[in-house]
Amino acid sequence: MTRAYDEIVEFIAGGTTPESVARFEPSQRTKDYVADLIHKEKTAGLASDELSELDHFMKLEHLMRLAKARARTLCGQ
């Protein structure tokens, strides 16, 4: 499986519009994978590579939330 954050990176690299940013959602597969990482972190702990992946995803997700809020303003939503 690709890293959870690769989807966000691909989305940004592909070029965007305010409308597409406002509508962006990770795939269900990515959502499930990240949920599994979070559950594992809370119960069994994560390997260092998994912890790094989760950290990167969470940082990018925060950035996307900020971008979505700005995009909604730009497109009048």
C-alpha positions as CSV (number, residue, x, y, z in Angstrom):
1,M,0.0,0.0,0.0
2,T,1.1,3.5,-0.7
3,R,1.6,5.8,2.2
4,A,-1.6,7.3,3.6
5,Y,-0.5,10.9,2.7
6,D,0.4,10.0,-0.9
7,E,-3.3,10.7,-2.0
8,I,-3.1,14.3,-0.7
9,V,0.3,14.8,-2.3
10,E,-1.0,13.4,-5.7
11,F,-4.1,15.7,-5.4
12,I,-2.0,18.8,-4.9
13,A,0.6,17.8,-7.6
14,G,-2.2,17.3,-10.1
15,G,-3.2,20.9,-9.9
16,T,-6.2,22.3,-8.2
17,T,-9.0,24.8,-8.2
18,P,-10.7,26.3,-5.1
19,E,-13.7,24.1,-5.9
20,S,-11.7,20.9,-6.1
21,V,-9.9,21.7,-2.9
22,A,-13.2,22.4,-1.1
23,R,-14.6,19.0,-2.3
24,F,-11.5,16.9,-1.6
25,E,-11.9,13.9,0.6
26,P,-9.4,11.0,1.0
27,S,-10.6,7.7,-0.3
28,Q,-12.4,5.3,2.1
29,R,-9.4,3.0,1.9
30,T,-7.1,5.8,3.2
31,K,-9.6,6.8,5.9
32,D,-9.8,3.2,7.1
33,Y,-6.0,2.8,7.0
34,V,-5.4,5.9,9.0
35,A,-8.1,4.9,11.5
36,D,-6.3,1.6,11.9
37,L,-3.0,3.4,12.5
38,I,-4.7,5.6,15.2
39,H,-6.3,2.6,16.8
40,K,-3.0,0.7,16.8
41,E,-1.2,3.7,18.2
42,K,-3.6,3.8,21.1
43,T,-3.6,0.1,21.8
44,A,-0.4,-1.7,20.7
45,G,1.9,1.1,19.7
46,L,3.3,1.9,16.3
47,A,6.6,1.0,14.7
48,S,8.7,4.1,14.0
49,D,7.9,4.1,10.2
50,E,4.2,3.8,11.0
51,L,4.4,6.7,13.5
52,S,6.2,8.8,11.0
53,E,3.6,8.0,8.3
54,L,0.8,8.9,10.7
55,D,2.5,12.2,11.7
56,H,3.0,13.2,8.1
57,F,-0.7,12.4,7.3
58,M,-2.0,14.4,10.3
59,K,0.1,17.4,9.3
60,L,-1.1,17.2,5.7
61,E,-4.7,16.7,6.8
62,H,-4.4,19.9,9.0
63,L,-3.0,21.8,6.0
64,M,-5.9,20.5,3.8
65,R,-8.4,21.6,6.4
66,L,-7.0,25.1,6.3
67,A,-6.9,25.1,2.5
68,K,-10.5,23.9,2.3
69,A,-11.6,26.7,4.6
70,R,-9.8,29.2,2.4
71,A,-11.1,27.6,-0.8
72,R,-14.7,27.8,0.4
73,T,-14.3,31.5,1.0
74,L,-12.8,32.0,-2.5
75,C,-15.7,30.1,-4.2
76,G,-18.4,31.7,-2.0
77,Q,-19.5,28.6,-0.2
